[in-house]
Amino acid sequence: MTKLLQEKTRHHYDHYPFIEGGPDRIAWWQEYLRDFLPDESIRNRFIIDVGSGIGEISRGLINRGARLVCLDVSLESLRRCRQINEEASIFHGSALELPFADASFDHAISIGVLHHTPDCRRGFHEVARVIAPGGTVVIFLYNYWNIYNAIYHAFWPVRKLLPLDNIPRWMVRSLQPFVRSHLGQTLNDKQLRNLLGDKLWTPQATFHSVSQVRRWGLEDGLDFVANKKFFLGYANVMCFKKRETGSTAGQREVTLKCLTCGHAPMTNGNGCYTCAACQQVYEVDGGIYKTLQSVGAPPLRYPSGATTEK
C-alpha cells in the first residue's frame, strides 16, 4: 500500500508539478523564512529541502548565502529545480527514506510535502534524523482544525470519478481570486490546474494539529520553537530546534547512507556514489542523483508512549 501510494503521488506530481511563481514567489518565501532562519544562522550552512519540487523556496535560501541539497520524489520537478538552482546538490528520492547519514545537515525545511507522503510521521522522523544537534527544522503541514480538512475528504467521490484533465475550464479559473489574494499574482490555466491538483486531486493529504506535531518533535529530540498559521489557517508552519548533545562539526558536505544496507558514508567518485559494504551505486543523470528505492523499509519503531492522535 505504501509503495503504491508513493508511486501514485510521484506520477501525479510528475504530471502536475506545483506552481512556478517565478521571482515574486522566490522573494516572498525568501522573506517569510527569515523569521525562522535568520541570515546569520544560514550563511554558508548546509540545508536540506525535503520535497523541494521545482526549487523556488530553495532558491530564496541560496540567495541568502545557504548551501542547499534538494530532494523530491518527482523527477520532472527536479529537472526544473536543476535549472533554477545550479549551485545545489539534487537528489531523486523519498522523504520516507532519506539517503543521508545521521546529523548530515545544519538545518532542514519541508514545506507542504510530508502531508502528501504515505506516512507523515515517518517523514518527520527522517527529517529530524538527518539534522545535526542545534539545527533548525521548519515544517509546513496542513492544519487538522480547518475547514480545508473537511473539504478535501468530501471531495473524494469527485476525485475518483473525474480526472483532473477533465475538470472544466470555468472551475479551474475559479481559483484565480484565491491565487491573487494568496500569492499576489495571476496564473495561467495550466498553472491553475496544477494548483487544483495539489489542493484537491492529490492522491494523499493528511491533516495535523500543532499539539500532535509537537509530540512528534519531543519523541525525535526536537524542541518546539514557534508556529505561524498560514493563509486563513489552512496550514501551520512550525519551527523546531534539535537538542544539543555535544560539540558539532564544522562545514558539512553531502554524506550519503546506503538505503540497501545502511552503511555510511558512501564513496563519491566517477559521477556516482558507491557503498563500500554492499556495492550499491547511486548514479547521476543530468545533474540529479538517483536514489529512489522501492518503499519497503521496516515499520518505524516509535518511542514507548508515542501517540498518533490529533
Buried (B, 14 or more C-beta within 10 A) or exposed (E): EBEEBBBBBBEBBBEBBBBBBEEEBBBBBBEBBBEBBEEEBBEEBBBBBBBBBBBBBBBBBBEBEBBBBBBBBBBBBBBBBBEBBEEBBBBBBBBBBBBBBEBBBBBBBBBBBBBBBBBBBBBBBBBBBBBBBBBBBBBBBBBBEBEBBEEBEEBEEEBEEBEBEEBEEEEBEEBBEBBEEBBEBEBEEEBBBBBBBBBBBBBBBBBBBBEBBBBBBBBBBBEBBEBBEBEEEBBBBBBBBBEEEEEEEEEBEBBBBBBEEEBBBBEBEEEBBBBEEEEBBBEBEEBBBBBBBEBEBEEEEBEEEBEEEE
